[in-house]
Amino acid sequence: MTAARSWWEALRADPVAWLLDEAAANVVWRVLVELFERPQDSLAVRRARSGANVCEPVATLLEPLLPDGTWDRMRMAQDHPAPRERFVIAVQSGADPEDPRLHAAAERFLDSDFLDHEPCSVARDLQAFRTLGWDHDLRFEERLAWLMEEAPRSPGGGWACHDRDHGGGPNGCAVTAAALLGTAGREVDGRFGAVRQRASGVLIGELDVQSRTRDGRWGRAGHPNLDRTDRVEVLWALARAGIPYDPRMREALAQLQADQNAEGRWTLEIEPPSGGAGERCGQPSRWITLHALVALKAYAVPAGLPRLYPGAVPAGEPA
């Protein structure tokens, strides 16, 4: 098969119009930022963000959140997650990061103790806090410093936690690494440089382990992810952080390409956590599709993935 010369040639079809459906404004603004690299303050991004909080599951998740950042527990269904989980799921689900209620809630969560939490739980919090712009707060810095200097270590230098499904081998907790890499972004030097280097090393090492052992733990894609991660999120996090292609990614990328359907979409394969049911398990997922596209945009060509696309240029790409 001929190798793809541009990343979109690695697709079976163009899913972009589906991703940009105005009814899913919480997804749209993230597509514009993550896939098309539009600035956060651009008109199109701000317009989409303004409608994000009326989309599900964001609307239901934030309905009990009061202006002072507290949660009306009488309006929280028993099968919905606790306030912290609701907060993280809402941010991962594209809630408007300028919502003052979320900032009030972040203030309260940052004031709470975190030292009795697993590293992966703290890392998921930091991922949400940075999305909201709290990464210069001293309480954010304190949590980040704890993760880098004092949190339990794995034998290979990653993070350790009690859940072996998070990566029980020498590479350590992949959930922590995936969340932290999303937090670090593309910063090569400075405070996030070491985070980026360490987290990417854990994730690429874990991809290598899976390719050699055929470990299926990450075989099913889910969103939002709290106490788990998967192949799609890991490749997305590596791409979002600007990590260069590594040959150890090749098999995971080939499987990612194989998982797309005839419409160029990817399926949600894990039941969303309680309160995160904006999409249905077993159906095409805009979130999984976005994450897969971000990964393929970064790595399809250097990985030598085969050309699948019949020839037209996807929406939003130059001819």
Number of C-alpha atoms within 10 A of each C-alpha: 7 9 16 20 15 13 22 23 25 26 27 20 21 20 20 20 11 13 23 19 12 15 15 20 26 28 24 28 28 24 24 20 16 18 18 12 10 16 13 14 10 11 11 15 19 16 14 22 23 17 18 26 24 18 18 23 22 26 15 21 25 21 14 19 22 15 14 14 18 16 17 12 12 8 11 19 10 10 9 15 17 14 20 14 20 23 24 21 27 27 21 22 25 24 32 24 21 13 14 14 17 25 19 16 21 20 17 13 19 19 11 10 9 15 12 7 12 20 27 26 18 20 25 25 25 25 22 23 26 18 16 18 12 19 18 10 13 11 16 17 15 11 22 22 14 15 21 16 10 11 19 17 19 17 12 14 15 25 28 26 23 11 13 11 16 24 25 15 16 17 25 26 31 30 29 30 30 27 26 28 29 26 27 24 20 17 16 16 11 8 13 17 14 15 24 25 17 17 28 23 19 24 28 22 19 24 24 19 15 19 16 11 9 11 12 11 14 19 17 14 23 25 29 25 20 21 15 21 27 20 24 27 25 27 27 25 27 28 26 21 20 15 21 11 17 12 11 18 20 20 17 20 22 17 13 20 23 13 15 18 14 12 13 20 26 28 22 21 18 15 16 19 19 14 21 25 18 18 19 15 17 12 12 19 22 25 25 21 22 24 25 24 30 23 25 27 18 20 23 28 20 18 20 17 24 19 21 18 18 12 11 11 14 17 11 11 8 6 7
